[in-house]
Structure formats: structure tokens, C-alpha cells
Amino acid sequence: MAAAVVHERGHLKDQAQQLSRALLSRDVIGQAKGILMERLKLTPEQAFDALRHSSNRLDEKLQTVARAPGRDRRVRRHPEHPALANPAGLRALPESGYRRCVLRLWLTRRWLLGTLVAVLFGVACFYLGLWQWHRHVEQRTKVDAIARNYGAAPVAFSPALVAAGLPQERQWTRVTLTGTYAAATDLLVRNRTLDQTVGFEVLTPFRTDGTTILVDRGWVPNAQDAETSPRVDPPPTETVGVTGWLRTGEVSLGRDLPRPQLASVNVADARAQVPSLSDVDAYVVLGSQVPAAPAGDHPVRVLPRPEEDLGPHQAYAYQWWLFMPGGLVFIVFAVRRESRAATDAADRTGTSPTKPKKVRIWDEEDA
């Protein structure tokens, strides 16, 4: 009799334990269903079917699958079972969860600093492109002025043409002058190239109607070295009719060169050597003169028509502007790649991705 009572108590105790485990498993499975329903937008039946499918596929008990961390990712990685047949529902929240993970990673100090560098890179590219574009516009204006003025009919030179300066659109205006060259006052402009040969351009003061203006008579080759001024045939001594093109003087390079050399066609530098020059910031590039200069042993070659190439500035501007978003595009792809790598690693280990820990300034100082 006593043995039967003990056996009955043991049986009831086992039943109680089984019921307790069943209730606990039911709670765990219910929680897992709730997580899947919320994260994957499934119905209760679909959530349970997803757990059951994963249990069969993984050869694990249902409560083991339900209790495992990252259960929603384990289910999501194998969406082939019927419970996940709704692609819209499957993508809705996982995508937003992925975005939240990317956003958390991007908000770390390392990636915020990288974003700041990318933004500064984009700003620098914008201004470099703008600089190249302005150079393109300037070169376009020069080319248009050459195309419009170089072959036009000449006009008589007068001081009024250059009194207020010569704007870009009037560069290379073709003019005629009548007067005389100043004797023995040639100036030589250094480092001028003609046919890939370095030499000098010859500037000679020309008196016409009370104005003394520089005339660029042309080019001569270097002497044995740059410090030595080459010999140059003199200009005509009688009254000469000159046809040429008006140019604005160049910027002074501020170099101290032996007389009569100049570093650039700067009228103020030339006036320092020839005080008789008029106060006009312009000179004339010789095209032809009548009578011509007498032939000698050191002839001056008339300068050819200037090049009308626009150069690469426009292409450079477009390239810089195309580079502008490059830094931010790199940041986006790098953050997405790192976030996806962290998610895949968590899927393999069955753990949740670790939330980046914020490092405070005082923590760094204590370390």
C-alpha cells in the first residue's frame, strides 16, 4: 500500500514537472512568435510555421530554436518555407533594422570624422573646379578676341584707345601707327619661345603723335648664355608706317636682370629703363612695317599668329566636380560593408551585433 502511494506521488511530481516545462516552452515559443511577428510582419500562424520549419531544418527542438539568440535572423536567412512567402512583409522591417544598424555605426566617432573629411574633400573639389572654370572662361575670352580682332581691318592708333585700359574683348585690336623708332633703346624680354627654341623678344620705343609706346618687333635667339644680351638688327631710322595689334602689358615678375633685359613685357619695368615711354599700359605687336627694316646679320623674326587652343581647363573643371561626391560615396559603401560584415558575423555565431560603445573624452584621458 505504501509503495503504491510513493509511486503515485512520483508520477504526479513528474506530471507537474512536465506541465511546468510545457508552460515554460509555450511562453518561450510565444515570445519567439511575437518577435517574428513584429520584426518580420508575420501572422501568428506564419510565425509558428517559420519556427517549426527552422526546427526541422536545423534538427533542433522547437523550444531550442525559439530560445536561441538571433532567432529572427536565423529564420530570415532561409526564407524558402511557405510561411515567408510574402516578400513585401519579409523586407519591410529587416530593411529598417538594417538601416538602424548602419546609422548606429555611422554615428561613431570614426565614421563621423570620415564624413567630415569627405565633406571637406567635396568642398575643395567644388572650388578647384570653379577655379578651372574661371580659367576656361578667361581663355575662351582670349580666343574669341583673337578670332574677332586679329584679321579685322586696322584702325588708326590714338591714345584714347588705351587711355582707360584695354578690356579683354579688345585685346589684339589691329591698329596702324606712323612715326619713328627711338634709336639704341631696344629692350629684350627673356625666356620667350618660338618653334620650341628659347630666346628674347625685342621691344623698341616708337614715337607717334606725341605718344611713345613700345613695339614688339619680334624674336631673336639666345646668345651663348642667358646673362648675355644677343645682338639685334636695328629698326628703320626714317619715318615708318607700322601695322600691328594692341596688347595690355604683362604682370611684373620682380626680377633684377642686367640691362636691357626684362623678365616680362611690363610697361612700368620698361619705363624704369626708358623714361620717355608714355604712361599707357599697352604695347603693339608688330605685324608689318613700311619701309621694312634693312637686312642684317641678326634679323628679328616677326611673331606668328597666337595659338587659339582653349586648353584642358574645362575638362579639369568637370573632373573636379565629378569628384565632389566621391568621398561621401566611399563613406556610404564602407559603412554599409562594415555593417553587413558585422551582421553576417553575428548570424554565424548566433549573437546580436554589438552596439558601438561611445568613448567619452574623459575616458580617453583616464586611459
C-alpha positions in Angstrom: 0.0 0.0 0.0 2.8 2.4 1.0 4.7 1.5 -2.2 1.7 2.4 -4.4 1.3 5.8 -2.7 5.0 6.6 -3.2 4.7 5.5 -6.9 1.6 7.7 -7.3 3.4 10.7 -5.8 6.4 10.3 -8.1 4.1 10.0 -11.1 2.2 13.2 -10.1 5.5 15.0 -9.5 6.7 14.0 -13.0 3.5 15.2 -14.5 3.8 18.6 -12.6 7.4 19.0 -13.9 6.3 18.1 -17.5 3.5 20.6 -17.3 5.8 23.3 -15.9 8.3 22.7 -18.7 5.5 22.7 -21.2 4.2 26.0 -19.9 7.7 27.5 -19.9 8.3 26.2 -23.5 4.9 27.6 -24.5 6.0 31.0 -23.1 9.3 30.9 -24.9 7.7 29.9 -28.1 5.0 32.6 -27.7 7.8 35.2 -27.1 9.6 34.0 -30.2 6.4 34.2 -32.2 5.8 37.7 -31.0 9.4 38.7 -32.1 9.0 37.2 -35.5 5.5 38.8 -35.9 6.9 42.2 -35.0 10.2 42.0 -36.9 9.1 40.1 -40.0 5.5 41.3 -40.1 4.1 37.7 -40.0 0.7 36.4 -38.8 0.8 34.1 -35.7 0.3 31.0 -37.9 3.2 32.1 -40.2 5.4 32.8 -37.2 4.8 29.4 -35.7 5.3 27.7 -39.1 8.6 29.6 -39.5 9.8 28.3 -36.1 8.7 24.8 -37.0 10.4 24.9 -40.4 13.7 26.2 -38.8 13.4 23.4 -36.2 13.1 20.8 -38.9 15.9 22.3 -41.0 18.3 22.7 -38.1 17.3 19.4 -36.5 16.7 21.1 -33.1 13.8 21.1 -30.7 11.3 23.8 -31.3 11.9 25.4 -27.9 15.6 25.4 -28.6 15.1 27.4 -31.8 12.7 29.7 -30.0 15.1 30.3 -27.2 18.2 30.9 -29.3 19.5 34.5 -29.7 19.1 36.0 -33.2 16.2 33.7 -33.9 14.7 36.3 -36.4 17.9 36.4 -38.4 18.2 32.6 -38.5 14.7 32.4 -39.9 15.2 35.3 -42.3 18.3 33.7 -43.8 16.2 30.8 -45.1 13.0 32.4 -46.5 12.1 29.5 -48.7 9.4 28.0 -46.5 5.8 28.9 -47.1 5.4 31.0 -44.0 7.7 33.6 -45.6 6.0 33.6 -49.0 5.2 37.3 -48.7 8.2 39.2 -50.0 6.8 42.6 -49.0 6.2 41.6 -45.5 9.6 40.0 -45.3 11.5 43.1 -46.5 9.7 45.8 -44.6 11.3 45.7 -41.1 14.5 43.8 -41.7 15.5 46.6 -44.1 14.6 49.3 -41.5 16.5 47.3 -38.9 19.5 47.1 -41.2 19.2 50.9 -41.7 19.2 51.4 -37.9 22.3 49.3 -37.6 24.1 51.3 -40.4 23.0 54.5 -38.7 24.4 53.5 -35.4 27.7 52.5 -37.0 27.8 55.8 -38.9 27.3 57.8 -35.7 30.5 56.5 -34.2 33.4 59.0 -33.9 35.5 57.3 -36.5 32.9 57.4 -39.3 31.7 60.9 -38.3 35.3 62.1 -38.7 35.5 60.3 -42.0 32.3 62.0 -43.1 33.7 65.4 -42.2 36.8 64.7 -44.3 34.6 63.6 -47.2 32.6 66.8 -47.0 35.7 68.9 -46.9 37.0 67.0 -49.9 33.8 67.7 -51.7 34.0 71.5 -50.9 37.7 71.5 -52.1 36.7 69.8 -55.3 34.0 72.4 -55.9 36.3 75.3 -55.6 39.1 73.7 -57.6 36.5 73.1 -60.3 35.4 76.7 -60.1 39.0 77.9 -60.4 39.5 75.8 -63.5 36.2 77.0 -64.9 37.2 80.6 -64.5 40.5 79.9 -66.3 38.5 78.3 -69.1 36.3 81.4 -69.3 39.4 83.6 -69.4 41.0 81.5 -72.1 37.7 81.5 -74.1 37.6 85.3 -73.9 41.2 85.5 -75.2 40.5 83.1 -78.1 37.3 84.9 -79.1 39.2 88.2 -79.1 41.9 86.8 -81.3 39.4 85.2 -83.7 37.4 88.5 -83.9 40.2 91.1 -83.9 43.3 89.6 -85.4 42.2 89.6 -89.0 40.0 92.7 -88.8 40.6 95.9 -90.7 43.1 98.1 -88.9 42.1 101.3 -87.2 44.3 104.3 -86.7 46.0 104.3 -83.3 45.2 107.1 -80.8 46.0 107.4 -77.1 42.2 107.3 -76.4 42.2 103.6 -77.4 44.3 102.7 -74.4 43.8 105.7 -72.0 41.3 103.8 -69.9 43.0 100.4 -70.3 42.3 97.7 -72.9 39.5 95.3 -71.9 39.7 91.6 -72.8 37.3 91.8 -75.7 39.5 94.5 -77.3 42.8 92.6 -77.0 44.5 92.1 -80.3 42.8 95.1 -81.8 44.5 95.7 -85.2 45.9 99.3 -85.5 48.2 101.4 -87.7 50.8 103.9 -86.5 53.1 106.4 -88.2 56.2 107.6 -86.5 59.8 106.8 -85.8 61.7 104.3 -83.6 63.9 105.6 -80.8 67.5 104.8 -81.7 69.6 102.5 -79.5 66.9 101.8 -76.9 66.0 98.2 -77.6 64.7 96.2 -74.6 65.0 92.4 -74.5 62.3 90.2 -72.9 63.8 87.0 -71.6 62.6 83.3 -71.8 60.4 83.7 -74.9 59.9 80.5 -77.0 59.5 80.3 -80.8 59.4 77.0 -82.6 60.5 75.3 -79.3 63.6 77.5 -79.1 64.1 79.8 -76.2 65.2 83.4 -77.0 64.3 87.1 -76.5 61.5 89.3 -77.7 62.7 92.7 -78.9 60.8 95.8 -77.6 61.6 99.2 -79.2 60.0 102.6 -78.2 58.0 104.2 -81.0 57.1 107.9 -81.2 53.8 108.7 -82.8 51.6 111.8 -82.4 53.1 112.8 -79.1 52.9 109.3 -77.6 55.8 106.9 -77.1 54.7 103.3 -77.0 56.5 100.0 -77.0 56.5 98.0 -80.2 57.3 94.3 -80.0 59.4 93.9 -83.2 59.7 90.1 -82.8 62.0 87.3 -81.6 65.8 86.7 -81.6 67.6 83.6 -80.3 69.7 83.5 -77.2 73.3 84.4 -77.1 75.9 81.9 -75.6 74.1 82.3 -72.2 71.1 84.0 -70.7 73.1 86.7 -69.0 74.5 87.9 -72.3 72.2 90.0 -74.4 72.2 88.9 -78.1 72.9 91.3 -80.9 69.9 92.7 -82.8 69.5 94.4 -86.1 68.4 98.0 -85.6 64.9 99.3 -86.7 64.5 101.7 -89.6 65.7 105.2 -88.8 63.3 107.1 -91.0 59.5 107.6 -90.6 57.8 104.2 -90.6 54.2 103.1 -91.1 53.5 100.2 -88.6 50.6 97.8 -88.7 50.2 95.6 -85.6 48.0 94.6 -82.7 47.4 96.2 -79.3 48.1 94.2 -76.2 47.9 95.0 -72.5 51.2 94.9 -70.6 52.1 91.8 -68.6 52.5 91.4 -64.9 55.9 92.3 -63.5 57.9 89.3 -62.2 60.0 91.5 -60.0 63.4 90.1 -61.2 66.6 92.0 -61.2 68.1 91.4 -64.6 71.1 93.0 -66.4 70.1 95.9 -68.6 68.5 96.0 -71.2 66.8 92.7 -70.2 63.2 92.4 -68.8 61.5 89.4 -67.3 58.2 90.2 -68.9 56.5 92.8 -71.1 55.7 95.1 -68.2 55.4 98.7 -69.2 56.4 100.1 -65.8 59.6 98.0 -65.7 60.4 99.2 -69.3 59.7 102.8 -68.2 62.3 102.4 -65.5 64.9 101.8 -68.2 63.4 104.2 -70.8 61.8 107.2 -69.0 60.5 108.7 -72.3 57.7 106.0 -72.5 54.2 107.3 -72.2 52.1 106.4 -69.2 49.9 103.8 -71.1 49.7 100.2 -70.1 49.7 98.8 -73.6 52.2 97.9 -76.3 52.0 97.0 -80.1 52.9 93.6 -81.5 54.4 94.3 -84.9 52.8 92.7 -87.9 54.4 94.7 -90.8 56.1 98.0 -91.4 56.8 100.2 -94.4 59.6 100.6 -95.2 60.9 97.3 -93.9 64.0 97.0 -91.7 67.2 96.7 -93.5 68.6 93.2 -93.7 71.5 92.4 -91.4 73.3 89.6 -89.7 70.9 89.5 -86.7 67.4 89.7 -88.1 64.3 89.9 -85.9 61.6 87.4 -86.7 58.1 88.7 -86.6 55.9 86.8 -84.2 53.4 84.4 -85.7 49.6 84.4 -85.0 49.0 83.4 -81.4 47.6 79.9 -80.6 43.8 79.6 -80.2 43.7 76.5 -78.1 41.2 76.5 -75.2 43.4 74.2 -73.2 42.2 71.5 -70.7 40.6 73.8 -68.2 37.0 72.9 -69.0 37.7 69.2 -68.8 39.5 69.7 -65.5 36.6 71.7 -64.1 34.2 68.8 -64.9 36.6 66.3 -63.4 36.8 68.1 -60.1 33.0 68.5 -60.0 32.6 64.8 -60.7 35.0 64.0 -57.8 32.8 66.1 -55.4 30.5 63.2 -54.2 33.4 60.6 -54.3 34.2 60.9 -50.6 30.7 60.6 -49.4 30.0 57.7 -51.8 33.1 55.9 -50.3 31.8 56.6 -46.8 28.4 55.1 -47.6 29.7 52.0 -49.2 32.4 51.5 -46.5 29.8 51.9 -43.6 27.3 49.5 -45.4 30.0 47.0 -46.0 31.3 47.1 -42.4 27.7 46.9 -41.0 26.9 43.9 -43.3 30.1 42.2 -42.2 29.2 42.6 -38.6 25.6 41.3 -39.2 27.0 38.2 -41.1 29.4 37.5 -38.3 26.6 37.7 -35.7 24.5 35.3 -37.9 27.3 32.8 -37.9 27.8 33.0 -34.1 24.1 33.4 -33.3 24.6 36.6 -31.4 23.3 40.1 -31.9 25.6 42.7 -33.4 27.4 44.6 -30.7 26.3 48.2 -30.4 29.3 50.5 -30.8 30.4 51.8 -27.5 30.7 55.6 -27.2 34.1 56.7 -26.0 34.0 59.8 -23.9 36.7 62.4 -23.8 37.4 61.8 -20.1 37.6 58.1 -20.7 40.3 58.6 -23.2 42.2 60.9 -20.8 41.9 58.3 -18.0 43.2 55.7 -20.3 
